Amino acid sequence: MKRNKVVVRLMGRDYALLTDEDTAQVQRIARYVDRRMREVAITTHAGESAAPVLTAMTLAGELFRAQDENARLKRELAAMQQKPEA
């Protein structure tokens, strides 16, 4: 697959990325991350160096909770499929 160079803007700084992902998807992700970084910076009064770290921790927490919920739903679905129909 062709690697694309995509420039994204996070907290007012441009970052050039090389990616196999679709440019529009990378830009969408960057807008989301930028928005979350700004929210974290405002709510925590984090400085420029701390905001990315706190945002990474926040997003990782969201990811883990989503993965846990996905696993729970898969177990629930599997249990429902194993029940005999009445």
N, CA, C and O atoms as a printed pandas DataFrame, in Angstrom:
     atom_number atom_name residue_name chain_id  residue_number  x_coord  y_coord  z_coord
0              1         N          MET        A               1    0.843   -1.182    0.000
1              2        CA          MET        A               1    0.000    0.000    0.000
2              3         C          MET        A               1    0.889    1.246    0.000
3              4         O          MET        A               1    1.959    1.259    0.609
4              5         N          LYS        A               2    0.443    2.257   -0.670
5              6        CA          LYS        A               2    1.193    3.500   -0.780
6              7         C          LYS        A               2    1.134    4.288    0.526
7              8         O          LYS        A               2    0.068    4.455    1.119
8              9         N          ARG        A               3    2.282    4.762    0.958
9             10        CA          ARG        A               3    2.337    5.583    2.160
10            11         C          ARG        A               3    2.043    7.030    1.786
11            12         O          ARG        A               3    2.583    7.556    0.814
12            13         N          ASN        A               4    1.190    7.654    2.563
13            14        CA          ASN        A               4    0.804    9.041    2.341
14            15         C          ASN        A               4    1.476    9.931    3.373
15            16         O          ASN        A               4    1.619    9.549    4.534
16            17         N          LYS        A               5    1.883   11.103    2.953
17            18        CA          LYS        A               5    2.354   12.110    3.899
18            19         C          LYS        A               5    1.155   12.988    4.215
19            20         O          LYS        A               5    0.550   13.583    3.323
20            21         N          VAL        A               6    0.822   13.058    5.493
21            22        CA          VAL        A               6   -0.319   13.846    5.937
22            23         C          VAL        A               6    0.173   14.815    7.004
23            24         O          VAL        A               6    0.841   14.415    7.957
24            25         N          VAL        A               7   -0.155   16.073    6.841
25            26        CA          VAL        A               7    0.194   17.074    7.835
26            27         C          VAL        A               7   -1.040   17.330    8.686
27            28         O          VAL        A               7   -2.105   17.673    8.172
28            29         N          VAL        A               8   -0.881   17.160    9.993
29            30        CA          VAL        A               8   -1.978   17.407   10.922
30            31         C          VAL        A               8   -1.574   18.518   11.873
31            32         O          VAL        A               8   -0.388   18.763   12.094
32            33         N          ARG        A               9   -2.565   19.185   12.429
33            34        CA          ARG        A               9   -2.309   20.279   13.362
34            35         C          ARG        A               9   -2.882   19.894   14.722
35            36         O          ARG        A               9   -4.073   19.619   14.862
36            37         N          LEU        A              10   -1.997   19.883   15.718
37            38        CA          LEU        A              10   -2.393   19.582   17.093
38            39         C          LEU        A              10   -1.913   20.708   17.999
39            40         O          LEU        A              10   -0.721   21.012   18.052
40            41         N          MET        A              11   -2.830   21.308   18.693
41            42        CA          MET        A              11   -2.523   22.397   19.617
42            43         C          MET        A              11   -1.677   23.494   18.933
43            44         O          MET        A              11   -0.738   24.033   19.519
44            45         N          GLY        A              12   -2.042   23.801   17.681
45            46        CA          GLY        A              12   -1.376   24.877   16.973
46            47         C          GLY        A              12   -0.052   24.517   16.319
47            48         O          GLY        A              12    0.599   25.380   15.729
48            49         N          ARG        A              13    0.355   23.264   16.412
49            50        CA          ARG        A              13    1.603   22.828   15.790
50            51         C          ARG        A              13    1.314   21.826   14.687
51            52         O          ARG        A              13    0.427   20.981   14.807
52            53         N          ASP        A              14    2.080   21.937   13.614
53            54        CA          ASP        A              14    1.938   21.003   12.503
54            55         C          ASP        A              14    2.867   19.819   12.683
55            56         O          ASP        A              14    4.015   19.962   13.102
56            57         N          TYR        A              15    2.334   18.627   12.353
57            58        CA          TYR        A              15    3.102   17.387   12.412
58            59         C          TYR        A              15    2.914   16.656   11.092
59            60         O          TYR        A              15    1.787   16.445   10.644
60            61         N          ALA        A              16    4.023   16.272   10.474
61            62        CA          ALA        A              16    3.968   15.512    9.227
62            63         C          ALA        A              16    4.027   14.029    9.571
63            64         O          ALA        A              16    4.943   13.576   10.258
64            65         N          LEU        A              17    3.056   13.288    9.094
65            66        CA          LEU        A              17    2.970   11.854    9.361
66            67         C          LEU        A              17    3.078   11.083    8.053
67            68         O          LEU        A              17    2.552   11.522    7.031
68            69         N          LEU        A              18    3.746    9.954    8.074
69            70        CA          LEU        A              18    3.726    9.007    6.970
70            71         C          LEU        A              18    2.819    7.871    7.395
71            72         O          LEU        A              18    3.032    7.257    8.440
72            73         N          THR        A              19    1.811    7.589    6.591
73            74        CA          THR        A              19    0.812    6.613    6.995
74            75         C          THR        A              19    0.256    5.854    5.808
75            76         O          THR        A              19    0.260    6.341    4.677
76            77         N          ASP        A              20   -0.222    4.650    6.088
77            78        CA          ASP        A              20   -0.941    3.860    5.087
78            79         C          ASP        A              20   -2.434    4.174    5.120
79            80         O          ASP        A              20   -3.186    3.757    4.240
80            81         N          GLU        A              21   -2.844    4.901    6.127
81            82        CA          GLU        A              21   -4.264    5.215    6.313
82            83         C          GLU        A              21   -4.731    6.260    5.302
83            84         O          GLU        A              21   -3.933    7.004    4.732
84            85         N          ASP        A              22   -6.030    6.293    5.102
85            86        CA          ASP        A              22   -6.663    7.282    4.253
86            87         C          ASP        A              22   -6.448    8.679    4.848
87            88         O          ASP        A              22   -6.611    8.877    6.051
88            89         N          THR        A              23   -6.087    9.627    4.011
89            90        CA          THR        A              23   -5.802   10.989    4.465
90            91         C          THR        A              23   -6.976   11.587    5.227
91            92         O          THR        A              23   -6.784   12.210    6.272
92            93         N          ALA        A              24   -8.176   11.406    4.721
93            94        CA          ALA        A              24   -9.359   11.965    5.388
94            95         C          ALA        A              24   -9.533   11.361    6.779
95            96         O          ALA        A              24   -9.902   12.069    7.716
96            97         N          GLN        A              25   -9.273   10.069    6.923
97            98        CA          GLN        A              25   -9.398    9.414    8.226
98            99         C          GLN        A              25   -8.346    9.946    9.199
99           100         O          GLN        A              25   -8.647   10.177   10.370
100          101         N          VAL        A              26   -7.122   10.141    8.724
101          102        CA          VAL        A              26   -6.058   10.679    9.580
102          103         C          VAL        A              26   -6.421   12.086   10.034
103          104         O          VAL        A              26   -6.219   12.432   11.198
104          105         N          GLN        A              27   -6.947   12.889    9.142
105          106        CA          GLN        A              27   -7.356   14.250    9.505
106          107         C          GLN        A              27   -8.501   14.224   10.513
107          108         O          GLN        A              27   -8.539   15.037   11.437
108          109         N          ARG        A              28   -9.419   13.305   10.337
109          110        CA          ARG        A              28  -10.542   13.162   11.279
110          111         C          ARG        A              28  -10.017   12.803   12.663
111          112         O          ARG        A              28  -10.449   13.380   13.661
112          113         N          ILE        A              29   -9.093   11.858   12.726
113          114        CA          ILE        A              29   -8.502   11.464   13.996
114          115         C          ILE        A              29   -7.760   12.642   14.622
115          116         O          ILE        A              29   -7.863   12.880   15.825
116          117         N          ALA        A              30   -7.012   13.376   13.801
117          118        CA          ALA        A              30   -6.250   14.517   14.305
118          119         C          ALA        A              30   -7.172   15.588   14.887
119          120         O          ALA        A              30   -6.860   16.181   15.920
120          121         N          ARG        A              31   -8.300   15.836   14.231
121          122        CA          ARG        A              31   -9.255   16.824   14.765
122          123         C          ARG        A              31   -9.780   16.375   16.124
123          124         O          ARG        A              31   -9.920   17.185   17.041
124          125         N          TYR        A              32  -10.069   15.080   16.249
125          126        CA          TYR        A              32  -10.549   14.540   17.519
126          127         C          TYR        A              32   -9.483   14.680   18.606
127          128         O          TYR        A              32   -9.778   15.132   19.713
128          129         N          VAL        A              33   -8.250   14.295   18.291
129          130        CA          VAL        A              33   -7.165   14.381   19.273
130          131         C          VAL        A              33   -6.916   15.837   19.659
131          132         O          VAL        A              33   -6.722   16.139   20.836
132          133         N          ASP        A              34   -6.919   16.733   18.689
133          134        CA          ASP        A              34   -6.718   18.151   18.973
134          135         C          ASP        A              34   -7.807   18.672   19.910
135          136         O          ASP        A              34   -7.524   19.389   20.870
136          137         N          ARG        A              35   -9.042   18.306   19.623
137          138        CA          ARG        A              35  -10.158   18.744   20.465
138          139         C          ARG        A              35   -9.990   18.224   21.893
139          140         O          ARG        A              35  -10.191   18.962   22.857
140          141         N          ARG        A              36   -9.618   16.938   22.022
141          142        CA          ARG        A              36   -9.438   16.357   23.357
142          143         C          ARG        A              36   -8.250   16.984   24.085
143          144         O          ARG        A              36   -8.314   17.212   25.293
144          145         N          MET        A              37   -7.167   17.265   23.355
145          146        CA          MET        A              37   -6.009   17.912   23.977
146          147         C          MET        A              37   -6.392   19.285   24.519
147          148         O          MET        A              37   -5.986   19.665   25.618
148          149         N          ARG        A              38   -7.167   20.016   23.747
149          150        CA          ARG        A              38   -7.601   21.349   24.199
150          151         C          ARG        A              38   -8.516   21.238   25.414
151          152         O          ARG        A              38   -8.405   22.036   26.345
152          153         N          GLU        A              39   -9.418   20.257   25.416
153          154        CA          GLU        A              39  -10.294   20.041   26.574
154          155         C          GLU        A              39   -9.472   19.711   27.819
155          156         O          GLU        A              39   -9.703   20.274   28.890
156          157         N          VAL        A              40   -8.515   18.799   27.673
157          158        CA          VAL        A              40   -7.673   18.412   28.808
158          159         C          VAL        A              40   -6.874   19.609   29.307
159          160         O          VAL        A              40   -6.771   19.829   30.514
160          161         N          ALA        A              41   -6.312   20.378   28.390
161          162        CA          ALA        A              41   -5.513   21.544   28.776
162          163         C          ALA        A              41   -6.358   22.550   29.558
163          164         O          ALA        A              41   -5.892   23.146   30.529
164          165         N          ILE        A              42   -7.601   22.728   29.121
165          166        CA          ILE        A              42   -8.485   23.691   29.797
166          167         C          ILE        A              42   -8.924   23.172   31.161
167          168         O          ILE        A              42   -8.865   23.898   32.154
168          169         N          THR        A              43   -9.362   21.924   31.211
169          170        CA          THR        A              43   -9.919   21.401   32.470
170          171         C          THR        A              43   -8.854   21.114   33.525
171          172         O          THR        A              43   -9.143   21.160   34.721
172          173         N          THR        A              44   -7.634   20.820   33.098
173          174        CA          THR        A              44   -6.580   20.498   34.072
174          175         C          THR        A              44   -5.588   21.635   34.255
175          176         O          THR        A              44   -4.723   21.576   35.129
176          177         N          HIS        A              45   -5.709   22.657   33.441
177          178        CA          HIS        A              45   -4.742   23.762   33.436
178          179         C          HIS        A              45   -3.333   23.241   33.163
179          180         O          HIS        A              45   -2.343   23.783   33.654
180          181         N          ALA        A              46   -3.270   22.170   32.362
181          182        CA          ALA        A              46   -1.987   21.553   32.026
182          183         C          ALA        A              46   -1.219   22.444   31.063
183          184         O          ALA        A              46   -1.798   23.108   30.203
184          185         N          GLY        A              47    0.060   22.443   31.223
185          186        CA          GLY        A              47    0.920   23.190   30.320
186          187         C          GLY        A              47    1.085   22.457   29.006
187          188         O          GLY        A              47    0.551   21.367   28.802
188          189         N          GLU        A              48    1.841   23.087   28.118
189          190        CA          GLU        A              48    2.036   22.544   26.783
190          191         C          GLU        A              48    2.697   21.166   26.798
191          192         O          GLU        A              48    2.406   20.334   25.940
192          193         N          SER        A              49    3.567   20.922   27.747
193          194        CA          SER        A              49    4.252   19.629   27.781
194          195         C          SER        A              49    3.416   18.548   28.465
195          196         O          SER        A              49    3.550   17.368   28.137
196          197         N          ALA        A              50    2.566   18.928   29.398
197          198        CA          ALA        A              50    1.764   17.942   30.130
198          199         C          ALA        A              50    0.486   17.561   29.392
199          200         O          ALA        A              50    0.008   16.436   29.539
200          201         N          ALA        A              51   -0.068   18.460   28.614
201          202        CA          ALA        A              51   -1.346   18.200   27.944
202          203         C          ALA        A              51   -1.306   16.952   27.058
203          204         O          ALA        A              51   -2.243   16.155   27.114
204          205         N          PRO        A              52   -0.262   16.745   26.242
205          206        CA          PRO        A              52   -0.249   15.527   25.420
206          207         C          PRO        A              52   -0.210   14.246   26.250
207          208         O          PRO        A              52   -0.850   13.256   25.897
208          209         N          VAL        A              53    0.538   14.265   27.349
209          210        CA          VAL        A              53    0.636   13.072   28.201
210          211         C          VAL        A              53   -0.713   12.790   28.860
211          212         O          VAL        A              53   -1.174   11.648   28.865
212          213         N          LEU        A              54   -1.338   13.808   29.408
213          214        CA          LEU        A              54   -2.640   13.623   30.054
214          215         C          LEU        A              54   -3.697   13.210   29.039
215          216         O          LEU        A              54   -4.576   12.408   29.353
216          217         N          THR        A              55   -3.621   13.745   27.830
217          218        CA          THR        A              55   -4.560   13.361   26.780
218          219         C          THR        A              55   -4.350   11.910   26.384
219          220         O          THR        A              55   -5.316   11.172   26.192
220          221         N          ALA        A              56   -3.095   11.497   26.259
221          222        CA          ALA        A              56   -2.813   10.096   25.925
222          223         C          ALA        A              56   -3.384    9.174   26.991
223          224         O          ALA        A              56   -3.970    8.142   26.660
224          225         N          MET        A              57   -3.228    9.522   28.251
225          226        CA          MET        A              57   -3.771    8.700   29.333
226          227         C          MET        A              57   -5.302    8.677   29.276
227          228         O          MET        A              57   -5.919    7.633   29.488
228          229         N          THR        A              58   -5.901    9.815   28.993
229          230        CA          THR        A              58   -7.362    9.893   28.888
230          231         C          THR        A              58   -7.868    9.019   27.744
231          232         O          THR        A              58   -8.816    8.254   27.916
232          233         N          LEU        A              59   -7.238    9.132   26.581
233          234        CA          LEU        A              59   -7.663    8.345   25.425
234          235         C          LEU        A              59   -7.408    6.854   25.635
235          236         O          LEU        A              59   -8.213    6.026   25.210
236          237         N          ALA        A              60   -6.301    6.505   26.283
237          238        CA          ALA        A              60   -6.028    5.096   26.573
238          239         C          ALA        A              60   -7.093    4.548   27.523
239          240         O          ALA        A              60   -7.541    3.413   27.360
240          241         N          GLY        A              61   -7.493    5.332   28.497
241          242        CA          GLY        A              61   -8.562    4.913   29.402
242          243         C          GLY        A              61   -9.859    4.668   28.654
243          244         O          GLY        A              61  -10.550    3.683   28.910
244          245         N          GLU        A              62  -10.192    5.560   27.731
245          246        CA          GLU        A              62  -11.399    5.379   26.909
246          247         C          GLU        A              62  -11.295    4.102   26.077
247          248         O          GLU        A              62  -12.258    3.342   25.973
248          249         N          LEU        A              63  -10.137    3.874   25.492
249          250        CA          LEU        A              63   -9.928    2.684   24.672
250          251         C          LEU        A              63  -10.103    1.419   25.499
251          252         O          LEU        A              63  -10.792    0.493   25.074
252          253         N          PHE        A              64   -9.487    1.370   26.675
253          254        CA          PHE        A              64   -9.594    0.188   27.531
254          255         C          PHE        A              64  -11.037   -0.057   27.955
255          256         O          PHE        A              64  -11.495   -1.200   27.962
256          257         N          ARG        A              65  -11.764    1.016   28.312
257          258        CA          ARG        A              65  -13.172    0.844   28.697
258          259         C          ARG        A              65  -13.991    0.332   27.511
259          260         O          ARG        A              65  -14.866   -0.516   27.685
260          261         N          ALA        A              66  -13.714    0.839   26.309
261          262        CA          ALA        A              66  -14.433    0.378   25.110
262          263         C          ALA        A              66  -14.103   -1.080   24.813
263          264         O          ALA        A              66  -14.989   -1.849   24.439
264          265         N          GLN        A              67  -12.852   -1.466   24.975
265          266        CA          GLN        A              67  -12.462   -2.861   24.751
266          267         C          GLN        A              67  -13.127   -3.774   25.778
267          268         O          GLN        A              67  -13.599   -4.856   25.428
268          269         N          ASP        A              68  -13.171   -3.350   27.038
269          270        CA          ASP        A              68  -13.843   -4.140   28.076
270          271         C          ASP        A              68  -15.332   -4.295   27.762
271          272         O          ASP        A              68  -15.890   -5.382   27.912
272          273         N          GLU        A              69  -15.966   -3.220   27.332
273          274        CA          GLU        A              69  -17.387   -3.271   26.986
274          275         C          GLU        A              69  -17.617   -4.177   25.778
275          276         O          GLU        A              69  -18.588   -4.932   25.743
276          277         N          ASN        A              70  -16.735   -4.102   24.800
277          278        CA          ASN        A              70  -16.829   -4.965   23.626
278          279         C          ASN        A              70  -16.718   -6.439   24.034
279          280         O          ASN        A              70  -17.492   -7.274   23.564
280          281         N          ALA        A              71  -15.771   -6.751   24.893
281          282        CA          ALA        A              71  -15.595   -8.131   25.361
282          283         C          ALA        A              71  -16.831   -8.593   26.134
283          284         O          ALA        A              71  -17.275   -9.731   25.983
284          285         N          ARG        A              72  -17.386   -7.699   26.968
285          286        CA          ARG        A              72  -18.591   -8.048   27.731
286          287         C          ARG        A              72  -19.751   -8.345   26.795
287          288         O          ARG        A              72  -20.481   -9.317   26.993
288          289         N          LEU        A              73  -19.924   -7.513   25.777
289          290        CA          LEU        A              73  -21.015   -7.717   24.829
290          291         C          LEU        A              73  -20.825   -8.999   24.024
291          292         O          LEU        A              73  -21.797   -9.693   23.727
292          293         N          LYS        A              74  -19.590   -9.315   23.672
293          294        CA          LYS        A              74  -19.322  -10.571   22.960
294          295         C          LYS        A              74  -19.674  -11.768   23.830
295          296         O          LYS        A              74  -20.261  -12.735   23.344
296          297         N          ARG        A              75  -19.320  -11.713   25.119
297          298        CA          ARG        A              75  -19.666  -12.811   26.032
298          299         C          ARG        A              75  -21.179  -12.933   26.173
299          300         O          ARG        A              75  -21.719  -14.039   26.184
300          301         N          GLU        A              76  -21.854  -11.805   26.281
301          302        CA          GLU        A              76  -23.312  -11.798   26.403
302          303         C          GLU        A              76  -23.963  -12.383   25.153
303          304         O          GLU        A              76  -24.907  -13.167   25.251
304          305         N          LEU        A              77  -23.467  -12.007   23.994
305          306        CA          LEU        A              77  -23.995  -12.535   22.738
306          307         C          LEU        A              77  -23.752  -14.035   22.639
307          308         O          LEU        A              77  -24.643  -14.783   22.237
308          309         N          ALA        A              78  -22.553  -14.477   23.005
309          310        CA          ALA        A              78  -22.231  -15.905   22.955
310          311         C          ALA        A              78  -23.147  -16.675   23.893
311          312         O          ALA        A              78  -23.615  -17.758   23.543
312          313         N          ALA        A              79  -23.409  -16.137   25.077
313          314        CA          ALA        A              79  -24.295  -16.816   26.034
314          315         C          ALA        A              79  -25.713  -16.881   25.495
315          316         O          ALA        A              79  -26.396  -17.886   25.686
316          317         N          MET        A              80  -26.165  -15.838   24.832
317          318        CA          MET        A              80  -27.509  -15.830   24.262
318          319         C          MET        A              80  -27.621  -16.838   23.127
319          320         O          MET        A              80  -28.663  -17.470   22.958
320          321         N          GLN        A              81  -26.566  -16.988   22.358
321          322        CA          GLN        A              81  -26.605  -17.927   21.232
322          323         C          GLN        A              81  -26.556  -19.379   21.696
323          324         O          GLN        A              81  -26.983  -20.272   20.965
324          325         N          GLN        A              82  -26.040  -19.629   22.904
325          326        CA          GLN        A              82  -25.951  -20.993   23.418
326          327         C          GLN        A              82  -27.239  -21.441   24.099
327          328         O          GLN        A              82  -27.437  -22.638   24.309
328          329         N          LYS        A              83  -28.111  -20.511   24.445
329          330        CA          LYS        A              83  -29.367  -20.857   25.090
330          331         C          LYS        A              83  -30.298  -21.522   24.075
331          332         O          LYS        A              83  -30.447  -21.033   22.955
332          333         N          PRO        A              84  -30.924  -22.634   24.464
333          334        CA          PRO        A              84  -31.895  -23.243   23.549
334          335         C          PRO        A              84  -33.113  -22.338   23.380
335          336         O          PRO        A              84  -33.552  -21.676   24.320
336          337         N          GLU        A              85  -33.640  -22.327   22.176
337          338        CA          GLU        A              85  -34.828  -21.497   21.924
338          339         C          GLU        A              85  -36.038  -22.155   22.541
339          340         O          GLU        A              85  -36.163  -23.380   22.529
340          341         N          ALA        A              86  -36.933  -21.342   23.083
341          342        CA          ALA        A              86  -38.139  -21.851   23.740
342          343         C          ALA        A              86  -39.246  -22.075   22.758
343          344         O          ALA        A              86  -40.335  -22.502   23.142
